[in-house]
């Protein structure tokens, strides 16, 4: 969903699974669907960890615990703090659709699989890379208080543990930053610059 990014401050869902691959993020059987309905893919997010073979919630999985099962909305669970190498495995874009469809706007990890990281950015989910020390501190803070908040300042490219005050700078491609802050996908960006493109073409005609 296209939303402008500025400062996002929210409680978080801690998913402390290293090497969480895209098959866990969204099982392969959902890839055959022709819909782009965000709710469909949001409901499939982490499905086989959230539910058993009979469709019953797995009580000890973090997203089913009372502190974290509320659906994301402004200021509530818009951020996931994830294990290392998030989004490894298959390059399926559906994994990004599932995260976006669930309502998450930011995923914080110490590392991401490259293709998945780009897929997130293309689907208006911000992947934030922090140090392993910061990642562990965030997990520890959330474990102590499920209502702890993290602030992600996109203009200044900082992520802050509101509880401790610790802050780190994160890298973000300038083009993608502009698109996120203005709710533009690649086609929107081209249309925004249509006059400049046409002027360049006119001036370079042989």
C-alpha positions in Angstrom: 0.0 0.0 0.0 1.4 3.4 -1.0 1.9 5.5 2.1 4.3 8.4 2.6 7.2 7.6 4.9 8.3 10.1 7.5 8.7 9.1 11.1 7.2 5.8 12.2 7.1 5.1 15.9 5.4 1.9 16.9 5.3 -1.2 19.0 6.9 -4.2 17.3 6.5 -7.9 16.6 9.7 -9.7 17.4 10.4 -12.6 15.0 13.7 -13.9 16.2 14.2 -16.5 13.5 17.6 -16.4 11.7 17.6 -17.3 8.0 13.8 -17.0 7.9 13.3 -17.8 4.2 10.6 -16.7 1.9 8.9 -20.1 2.0 8.2 -19.4 5.7 7.2 -15.9 5.0 4.6 -17.1 2.5 4.2 -20.8 1.6 4.7 -21.8 -2.1 1.0 -22.8 -2.5 0.0 -19.2 -2.4 2.1 -18.3 -5.4 -0.4 -19.6 -7.9 -3.1 -17.1 -6.9 -3.9 -14.4 -9.4 -5.3 -11.9 -6.9 -3.4 -8.9 -5.6 -5.7 -8.5 -2.7 -3.5 -7.3 0.2 -5.7 -9.1 2.8 -5.3 -12.4 1.0 -1.5 -12.2 1.2 -1.5 -10.6 4.6 -3.5 -13.6 5.9 -0.9 -15.9 4.4 2.0 -14.1 6.1 4.0 -16.7 8.2 0.9 -19.0 7.8 2.5 -22.4 8.4 4.1 -21.1 11.6 1.0 -19.4 12.8 -1.3 -22.3 12.1 -1.1 -26.1 12.4 -2.2 -28.6 9.7 -5.8 -28.3 10.9 -5.9 -24.5 10.7 -5.7 -24.0 14.5 -3.4 -21.2 15.8 -0.1 -22.4 17.2 -0.2 -20.9 20.6 3.5 -20.6 21.3 4.3 -18.8 18.0 4.9 -15.1 18.7 2.3 -13.7 16.3 -0.4 -15.7 18.2 0.6 -14.5 21.7 -1.7 -12.0 23.2 0.8 -9.2 23.2 1.4 -9.4 19.4 -1.6 -10.8 17.7 -3.3 -7.5 17.3 -3.3 -6.5 13.6 -0.9 -3.7 12.7 -2.2 -0.2 12.5 -0.8 3.3 13.1 1.6 3.1 16.0 0.8 -0.6 16.7 3.0 -3.4 15.3 3.9 -1.5 12.2 7.5 -2.7 12.8 9.0 -6.2 12.8 12.3 -6.9 14.5 13.6 -9.9 12.7 16.4 -12.4 12.9 19.5 -12.3 10.7 19.4 -13.0 7.0 15.7 -12.2 6.7 14.1 -13.2 3.4 16.6 -15.8 2.2 15.8 -18.5 -0.3 13.4 -18.1 -3.2 13.2 -14.6 -4.7 9.4 -14.6 -4.7 8.0 -11.1 -4.6 4.9 -12.6 -2.8 6.9 -12.6 0.4 7.0 -8.8 0.3 3.3 -8.7 -0.7 2.5 -10.8 2.4 4.4 -8.5 4.8 2.9 -5.4 3.2 -0.6 -7.0 3.2 -0.3 -7.8 6.9 0.2 -4.1 7.5 3.9 -4.0 8.4 5.8 -0.9 7.2 9.3 -1.6 8.5 11.4 -4.7 9.0 14.5 -4.3 11.1 17.3 -6.9 11.0 21.1 -7.2 11.1 21.0 -8.5 7.5 18.6 -9.1 4.6 18.8 -11.3 1.5 19.4 -8.8 -1.3 16.5 -9.7 -3.6 14.0 -9.7 -0.8 15.4 -6.4 0.4 14.7 -4.8 -3.0 11.3 -6.5 -3.2 10.4 -4.9 0.2 11.4 -1.5 -1.0 9.4 -1.9 -4.2 6.3 -2.7 -2.1 6.5 0.2 0.4 8.1 -1.8 3.2 11.3 -0.3 4.6 14.1 -2.8 5.4 16.4 -1.3 8.0 19.8 -2.8 8.7 21.2 -2.3 12.2 24.2 -3.8 14.0 23.9 -7.2 15.7 24.3 -5.4 19.0 21.4 -3.1 18.3 19.3 -5.9 17.0 19.9 -7.9 20.2 19.1 -4.8 22.3 15.8 -4.4 20.6 14.9 -8.0 21.1 15.8 -7.7 24.8 13.8 -4.5 25.2 10.7 -6.0 23.6 11.1 -9.2 25.8 11.0 -7.0 28.9 8.1 -4.8 27.7 5.9 -5.8 24.8 4.7 -2.2 24.6 8.2 -0.8 24.0 8.4 1.4 20.9 11.0 1.9 18.2 11.2 5.1 16.2 12.3 5.0 12.6 13.1 8.5 11.2 13.3 8.1 7.4 14.4 11.7 6.6 17.3 11.4 9.0 17.8 7.7 8.4 17.9 6.8 12.1 16.4 4.0 14.1 16.0 4.6 17.9 15.1 2.4 20.8 12.7 4.7 22.6 13.2 2.9 25.9 17.0 3.2 26.0 17.6 6.1 23.7 20.1 4.2 21.7 20.1 5.2 18.1 21.8 4.1 14.9 22.0 5.4 11.4 20.9 3.2 8.5 21.7 3.2 4.8 19.0 3.9 2.3 19.3 4.5 -1.5 18.6 8.1 -2.3 16.1 7.3 -5.1 14.2 4.8 -2.9 14.2 7.3 -0.1 12.6 9.9 -2.3 10.0 7.4 -3.6 9.1 6.2 -0.1 8.8 9.7 1.3 6.5 10.7 -1.6 4.6 7.5 -2.0 5.8 6.9 -5.5 6.5 3.6 -7.2 8.8 3.5 -10.3 6.0 4.3 -12.7 4.8 7.2 -10.6 8.3 8.6 -10.5 8.5 8.5 -14.3 5.2 10.1 -14.7 6.2 12.8 -12.2 9.2 13.5 -14.5 7.3 13.2 -17.8 7.9 16.8 -18.8 11.6 16.5 -18.1 11.9 13.3 -20.1 10.0 14.7 -23.0 12.1 17.9 -23.0 15.3 15.8 -23.0 14.0 13.7 -25.9 13.1 16.8 -27.8 16.5 18.4 -27.3 18.3 15.2 -28.3 16.5 14.5 -31.6 18.8 14.1 -34.5 
